[in-house]
Structure formats: structure tokens, C-alpha cells
Amino acid sequence: MEANKDIVEPLFEKVAQYCKTSFALIKLQSLSKTADVSSTMFSRLLLIIVLSMFALTLNIAIALWLGDVLGKNYYGFLIVASFYALIAIVLYLIHPIIKARINRIIITEMLT
């Protein structure tokens, strides 16, 4: 009986150590994935902010130019606003498709 105890005890210690090591590995892998996804999202957010500032300036310039062409400044702004209203309606209609694709991308990134 004592011989079985001598064999089983080291086995339990090795299993406990294996579990601790596996848990630590899973934590490190999840931390790596989280850091990767977070850094990607942050860099893309920064890019979006810069591009938004460019687009805002460009849209004001286009609206002023259209206003000069049409004779009244507010005509240019109305045309640009109508264009964005049309884009908003299209995005609202395809929102489920966009959401599903983003979910799929995030899940794929986290699992690979």
C-alpha cells in the first residue's frame, strides 16, 4: 500500500504542475491576442480620426465650391448634406451585414 502511495503522489504533483503551466500558457496567449487586437483597433482608430479631419475639410471645400457654382453658398451645403443622408440610409439598410462581418473578423483574429 505504501508503494502505491509513493507512485501516486509524484503523479499528482506532476498533474498539478501541468495544470498550472497550462493555465499560465492560456493566460499568456489570451493576453497576447488581446494586446494584438487592442493595438490594431487603436491604430485604426487613430487613422480614422486623421482621415475624418481630412474628409471634414474636404467636404467644407466642396460645399463652398458648389455654392459658388450654384450662386448661393447654402446650396452647396445642402447638396453635400443630402449626399451624406443618402449614405446614412444605405448604411442603415446594410447594418446587419456589416455587423456580422466585423464579428467574424474579431472572432477569427482572437482564435488564430
N, C-alpha and C positions, 0 to 999 in steps of 0.2 A: 504494500500500500504506500509506503514511504517512497519507493522508487517511482511510482506513478505521479506522486506529488512533485518530485524533483523534475520530472519531464514536463508536466503540465504548467508549472509556474513560469519557467522561461518562455514557454509558448504564449501565455497570456501577456507577458511583458512585451514580447515582440509584436503581438496583435495590437496592444495599446499604443506602442510606439508607431506602428504602421498607421493607425487611425489618426494620431496626432500629426504625423507627417503629411498624410493625405489631406487632412483638413487645412493645414498650413499652405499646401500647394494650391488647393481650391481658392483659398483667400487671396493668394498672390495672383493667381490667374484672373480672378474677378476684379481685383484692383487694377491689373494691367489693362483689361478690357474697358473698365470704367474710365481710366485715365485716357485711353486712346479715343473713346467716344467723346469724352468731355473736351479734350483738346481739339478734336476735329470740329465739334459744334462751336467752340469758342472762336476758332479761326474763321469759320464760315460766317459766323455772326458779325465778326469784325469786317469781313469783306462785304457783307450785305449792308452794313452801316455806311461804308465808304461809297458803295455803288448807289445807295439811296440818296446820299447827298449830291452825287453827280446827276442822278436822274431828276432830282428836285430842281436843281439849277438849270438843267437842260429843258425841263418842262416849262419853267417860267420863261426862258428864252423863246421857246416855240410859241407859247401863248402870246407873248408880246409881238413876235413876228407876224403871227396870224392876225392879231389885232390891227397891226399896221396895214397888212394886205387888205383886210376887210373894211377898214376905215374906223372901227371902234375897238378899243383895247379889250373891252369885256367880251366881245365876240370870240376872240382867241381863247380866253379863259373858259368860256362856255364850251367850246369845241373840245379843248383838252379835258375838261371835266366830264363831258359826255363820253369821250373815249375811255376814260377810267371807269365810268359807271358800267359801260359795256363789258370791260374786262372783269369787273367785280361780279357781274351777273354770270358770266361764263365760269369763273372760278367757283362761285356758289353752286352751280349745277354739277361740276365735276369734283366737288369736295370729297365725296366718298372714295373716289378712285385715288386721289392724291393721298388721302389719309392711309389707305391700305398699302400703297407703295412705300410710304415713309415708315410705317410699322414693319413691313417686310425688310426694309433696309436695316433698320435698327436691330431687329431680331437676328438677322443674318450676321451683322457685324459683331454682336455680342456672343454668338455661338461659334464663330470661327476664330 
